[in-house]
Structures are given as C-alpha cells and as structure tokens.
Amino acid sequence: MSVTAAPRRTAVAASVLLALALAGCAGGSGVSVDPNPDRPFVLDGVSGLTEIAQLTGPDAMNDTASVSVAGTDLGSMVDVGDRTLFLFGDTFGERDPESIGGQGGFWRSNVAAWSTDDDPSDGISFDGWVTDDVGLAAALIEGDHDANGAGGEVTKIPTYGFTVGDAIYVSYMSVRFWGEPGAWDANRSALIVSRDDGTTWQPVEGVEWPGDSNFVQVATARVSEGGEDWIYFWSIPSGRFGGVQLMRVRATEEAVEDQSAYSYFAGADGATPRWSSDLADAETIVEGTIGELSVMWSTYLERWIMTYSDAGNAYIREGITPWGPWGDPIELVPGADYPGLYSPYLNPRYVSDDGRTIYFTLSLWGPYNVFWFSADLERKG
C-alpha cells in the first residue's frame, strides 16, 4: 500500500492556528489532569449547528470516486505531525444511487485518507489515501468477509487511533455478527501499527480484548499524570447499548504492545483514582446507551467533552476529570433533522474561536457517507 498525494488548500484562519497551538501536536505532551472532582460544570449548551460539507461519496467536496469510495462511514481522526489521518469503516466502490446503508460492490473493511487542511471552516480537503498498487483506497487490515451469522469474522472496523513516537496505532473491532439496528457482536478488539508513516500496517501481536468485554470500541487521548504521559481509552462494548469504562497505558511503544501494561479505572477515593491490572475491576464511568464515542480536552471550557450517538440523536457531555463526574447529556445534533446519524467524532486540531467552535465528522446511514459539521459551545457565566 502507498500514500497518494494531491494538491491542498493553503487558507488558514488565525483563530484556527491558535487552536492548533493550544491543542498541541500528536505525540507531544498530554493534557495535564486536575483530579479535583468538585469543580463546577460549565457547559450550558450548544448553538449554531452547521452542516458544512459532505466529505465522501457522490457530490462530496473530495473526489472519492477516483479511489473507488462511493460509500463509507465513521471518520475518526488521529493527528500525525502536521497531517490528520481519517479512519473510515466498511467501504464500497460501487453503489446503487438508491442504496441505503452499507452495501454495494468492491467492499473493503476499512480505508483511510490523509489531510493537511488546517482550515476546518469550509470542510476538509483530503491530500491522499492509503492505496493499493493501482491507486485505489486499500484496507489497512482486511476483514475475512465471512457470511453474517456464520460464526467467523464479517469485517474489521477501525474505531480510533493514536501515535507514540513514530508509530501510528489504530484500534479496531472484529465483527462476528450484525444484528438489529445498533446491535452487533464482536470477536475481539485489537491494534494495528504503522512505522512507515502510514504506508503499511501490521497487527500488534498479543494485545487484544475479548469481544464480550467493555473494551471493544474506544476513543483515545494523551494525558499527562504523575510526570508521565499516558494514552487513555474511553471504551464501550460492541453495539450502541453499553456504558463507558476507562483504561490507560504508558505512552511508550513497549507498553502499548504489552497486554500486561494496561490498567483499568476501578473507582476513586476522593480525588485519587484507583487503577487495576484486572479488566474485571473496571467501573463504568458513564451509564447509558453510548454509541461510537469521541473524547477530547476542550481548551474553551477547560473540561473534557464527550460526543456520541444515542437513540438516533448525537449528544455532548462534559467531564470534570477523565473518569468523571460527567454531566448530563446535551443534544448536539437532532436525529429528527438528520435521520440515521451516528459517530460524531471530534479532534482537538479542529476547533476555532479559542476552542468555542468545535468541528466534527458525522455519518448518515441513508447516503452512507461522512459529513462535516460545526457547533458552538455555550459556557456558563
């Protein structure tokens, strides 16, 4: 596989540059944790929801037909230096215009696009894709494509990525069975890694989580605590009907690739979190039915924010510490206006107005493609 290149836009808003400086580069120092759980919630609501652009598929701002991407979904992001890698799920190169959801020909379990576009206000232009030998979007790690219900592996879906040094890691789930809407079963979750700037990918051997655990789909962030940098994983089960648990690992390649190096949030004694090496000790930090989640530090609120889908709507909520307390959900995108929405993914690189405006990807099931939105955070006081 190779990474193709294409012309890029150069317009950069001053407020976005400031946001980039505040967010930091991937692989840099993490967000420092203030463990005091008694600080007040400050998020009062959201306003100014705007659909900016369609990123993939027919009529998109990007020419995805040239890499045989007619339909795809998800779009979580990982920053790699001055580039951002967009991770997409099941992808189809041929689709009937009347198709609904994930179906079509030339099926790949996952694909990825690169961008150096640093002005999110008018959408995101892709510079290139991870491609095969003939220049079409290629799977980072292909699924087995066994028949649904056969007991094997239907597909491998990427959930989130992170970097440690020059290594790019992507977490994925191996799907065994697609059930009713929002319900599916997984074989396991695991990691793949690239050490050549995203050109080729290999499995991380010996590191995986059971398919019936709460650590199948994740959102990640780099966190600084106790003088060390960690990768935090906010995690949910397969499907969209479970709560959030939390694990962490030191931000070194050696630790990331050692299953025993991971620890699980097991509660807190006041402001002091407890971490256990036993997955069974993990405590739920957000109750509810959380679908494809994203978490980042908000420089505007000076709080953590989490986005996810639930019962057809997209929500945002605020966290005082990575493990909570977490505030009540606030509607971010109404499902009545955008039927079939899911996967509202954030990236600290894509904010403006000192972090007040957030930008995010959002998938719509009907067109089965990924769109780019923005919204403004409203802060109390």
VENFEN-V749207 format. One record per residue. N is the residue number from 1. SS is DSSP state (a for helix, b for strand, c for the rest). Layout:
n=<N N>
ss=<SS SS>
This chain:
n=<1 2 3 4 5 6 7 8 9 10 11 12 13 14 15 16 17 18 19 20 21 22 23 24 25 26 27 28 29 30 31 32 33 34 35 36 37 38 39 40 41 42 43 44 45 46 47 48 49 50 51 52 53 54 55 56 57 58 59 60 61 62 63 64 65 66 67 68 69 70 71 72 73 74 75 76 77 78 79 80 81 82 83 84 85 86 87 88 89 90 91 92 93 94 95 96 97 98 99 100 101 102 103 104 105 106 107 108 109 110 111 112 113 114 115 116 117 118 119 120 121 122 123 124 125 126 127 128 129 130 131 132 133 134 135 136 137 138 139 140 141 142 143 144 145 146 147 148 149 150 151 152 153 154 155 156 157 158 159 160 161 162 163 164 165 166 167 168 169 170 171 172 173 174 175 176 177 178 179 180 181 182 183 184 185 186 187 188 189 190 191 192 193 194 195 196 197 198 199 200 201 202 203 204 205 206 207 208 209 210 211 212 213 214 215 216 217 218 219 220 221 222 223 224 225 226 227 228 229 230 231 232 233 234 235 236 237 238 239 240 241 242 243 244 245 246 247 248 249 250 251 252 253 254 255 256 257 258 259 260 261 262 263 264 265 266 267 268 269 270 271 272 273 274 275 276 277 278 279 280 281 282 283 284 285 286 287 288 289 290 291 292 293 294 295 296 297 298 299 300 301 302 303 304 305 306 307 308 309 310 311 312 313 314 315 316 317 318 319 320 321 322 323 324 325 326 327 328 329 330 331 332 333 334 335 336 337 338 339 340 341 342 343 344 345 346 347 348 349 350 351 352 353 354 355 356 357 358 359 360 361 362 363 364 365 366 367 368 369 370 371 372 373 374 375 376 377 378 379 380 381>
ss=<c b b c c c c c c c c c c a a a a a a a a a a c c c c c c c b b c c c c c c c c c c b b b b b b b b b b b b c c c c c c c c c c a a a c c c b c c b b b b b b b c c b b b b b b c c b b b b c c c c c c c c c c b b b b c c b b b b b c c c c a a a c c c c c b b b b c c c c c b c c c c c c c c c c c c c c c c c b b b b b b b b b b c c b b b b b b b b b b b b c c c c c b b b b b b b b b b b c c c c c c c b b b b b b b b b c c c c c c b b b b b b b b b c c b b b b b b b b b c c c c c b b b b b b b b b c c a a a a c c a a a c b b b b b b b c c b b b b b c c a a a c c c c b b b b b b b b b b b b b c c c c b b b b b b b b c c b b b b b b b c c c c c c b c c c b b b b c c c c c c c b b b b b b b b b b b b c c c c b b b b b b b b c c c c b b b b b b b b b b b c c>
